[in-house]
Amino acid sequence: MVPPVKSFLAPNPGPITLEGTRTYVVGEDPAAVIDPGPRIESHISAVAGAVGRAAEVVILLTHAHDDHAAAAARLAHRTGASVHGPGGDHDLTDGQVIHTSGGDLAAISTPGHARRHFCFHHPATASIFVGDLILGDGDTTWIGEYAGAVADYLRSLDRLAALGARRLHPAHGPAIHDPAGTIARFRAHRLERIEQVRRAVADGHAVTPAIARHVYGPLPPKIRAMAEASVDAILDYLSGAE
């Protein structure tokens, strides 16, 4: 990873989090911590150690899901940091600039995976911290939290592509060194899912569970619930309600 960025991998691997949540520290003083991660003491201690000597620390949340934000309060208590972003003590606004000794970060509103989701553009390294908008492996992320999520997600991918970054830092998976190709792949996958749901409805699958079984096949209960929520979001998109 290009300095002045440090990465810390939380020990919370799983089918959704991949090898775990990546917490990023940008700069030394002032420093910004992006997505402090789950409330796991060993991870919190590692991140706190990286910013422990800084007089000014800001915690930035891409979104409020627990695997990204649950450690925020504990880390803030240990470091004296303020917490900004969805679920934090302070709001973020689109375009807001956060200063660090390693270069400025610009908050970019990118809803889709969550209703309130931010990426952080770091021009000093031509990189973007993308939270869960894009993952470091595969071609999909979960889009099913709310009505309107699919249209928001497609617009957010367009916005991400327009920034022309050379590198993306996802919260799950390795750094992405082909941003344009990766964004195009994630967009193509979402459009393919939309078409699969459209065809399932045309073939007579009338309710969400039946459509999800047709599109995704057999799934474990937790993943099935997420697949059904994704189908609902696509049905909303196809209805024109977005």
N, C-alpha and C positions, 0 to 999 in steps of 0.2 A: 504494500500500500504506500502511496505517495505521502511523505510528510507534508503538512503537520497533522495528519489524521491517524488516530490509533483506533483499533478495533478490539472488542472484547466479546467472546462468544459465551453466552449463558448455557449452562448444562440443562437445557430443557428440550431435548430432541423429541421428535414425534412426527406423525404423518402430515400435520399441518405446519409445524415449525421447522421441518427438515432437520438439520443438525443442531438447531437451537436459534435463539434470538441474538442478533448482533447489535451490540451497543457501540456507538461511535463517539469518540472524543475529538473535538476539533479545537486546536490551539492549546496554549498552556495557561495564560493569564492576560486577559479574560479567556475562559474556556467554555465551550458548549458541549453538553452531553446530549446526544440524540438517541432517544428510545432507551431509557435505563433498564428496561427488560422486566422479567418476572421477579417476584420477591424471593430471591434465593441469596442467602447471606454471603456465600463465597463470591458470587458475582458482584453483589453490591460492594463488597470490600475491595475487589479488584478495581472497579471503576472509581471508587472513592480514593483509592491510593494513587490513581493517575491524575487526579485533580486536587489532591489534598493540600498542596501548597499555594493554590491559586486564591487570590483575594476576591476574585469575581467569577462565579460559575453560574451558568444558565442551563437548566434542563429543558430540552425541547422534545415534545411528543408529536410523532407523526399522526397518531390516533390513540384512542383510549382503551383498546383491547388489552387485557391483562398481561399478555406475553410481552407487551411493549411498555406498559405504563405502571404496572403494579409496584415496581421498586421506587417510583418517583418520590413518594413521601419519605421513605426511609433514607434514600440517598440525599434528599434535600436537608433532612435533619442532620445528617453526618457532615455535610459540606457547606451548609448555609446557602445553598443554591435556591433560586426562584424557579418555579415550574410553569412553563408556558406551553399552550396548545390545548387540544381537546382533552377535557378532564383535568386540566391543570388549574392553578390558582390565577393565572393570567391568560387572557385570550391572545390568539395570534390573528393577524389580518393578512390578507393576500398582499404580497410584496413587502411585508415588514422585514427590515434588515436587522440582523443580530451580529454584533461586532465580537470578533475573537482575535487573539494575537496571531492566529493562523489564517486570517482573512475573513471577510464578511460572509455571512450566510443570508440568503433571501428565502423567506417562507413563500411557498407556492401552493395555493389551494388546489387540491387534486382529489375531489370526492369520487366515490365509486366503491372501493373496498369497504369504506366506512363513510357515513354521511359527512362527517368532518374528518378529513384526512389532509395532511400537508406533506409535501416534499420540501427538501432544503437544498437550494442551488448554491454551490461553492465555486464561484468563478476562478478563484486562485488555483484550483486544480482541475478546472473544467469538468467538474463532477457534480452529481446530484445524489443525495441520500433519499431513497425512494420509498422507505417504509415497506408497506405491503402492496403498493400499486403494481410493482413488478417483483417477481422472485428470481433468485439467482440460478435456479434449476427449473427445467420444464417450460411450459408455455401457458400456465394459467395461475390465477389467484382467485380467491373466493369473492364472488360478486352476488350478494343476495341479502344484504342487511336491510334494505329498505326499498320501497317503490321509487322508481326513478334511478336506481343504481346503475343500470346498464348504460343508459344514455350518458350519465355523468362519467362513467368509467371510460367510455370511448372518447369523450371530449378531453378527459384528463390525459389519456395516452397521446392525443394530438398535441396537447399543450407541452407535455414532456418532450416529445419529438422535436418541437419547434425550438427548444432551448439549445439544441445542437451540442450536448455534452459529449465528452470523449469517454466518460466512465460513469457507471451507475453503481451505487452501493445499496444493495437491498438489505432489509432486516433479516432475511432468511436466505441462505445460500451465498455463494462466492460473488466477488465483484464481477461486473459485466463490462467487457471491453468492446463490445459491439452494440452500443445503445440503439442505433437505428434498426439494425436487424432484429434485435430482441424485442423492441417495441412493436415492430411489424409482425413478429411471430405471435405475440400475445394478442394483438388486435385480430389476427387471422383466426386464432383459436376461438375468441369470443364470437366472431361472426359465424364461425362454423357451428358453435353451440346454438346460436340463435336459429340457424337454418335447420338444425336437427330437431329443435323444439317445434318449429313451424311445420316440419314434415310429420312429426308425431301427432300433432293436432289434426292435420289434414287426413291422417290415416285412421282417425277415430278415437285416439286416446284423449279422453275428455277431462280427466281430473289430474291434479298435480302428481300424486303418487304413481299413477300409471305412466304418465309422461316421463317421470324421473327413472322408473324401472326400464322403460324403453330406451332412453338416451344413455343412461349410465350403467345399466345392468345391476346385478346384486351388489349391495354395499353394506358395511357394518352400520348399526343404528345411528351412531353419531354422524358419520359421513353421509348417510342417507338423508338425515334431517337437513344438512347443509346443501345437499344436491337438490332437495325439494325447494328450499328457499331460493336457490339459484334459478330453478325453473320458474318459480313465481315471479322473480324479477324479470325474466325473459318474457313471460306472458304479459306482464305489464308493459314492457317495451313494445311487444308486437301489437298490443291493443291500441297503441298510439297515445296512451295516457301520459307518457313522458313528454 
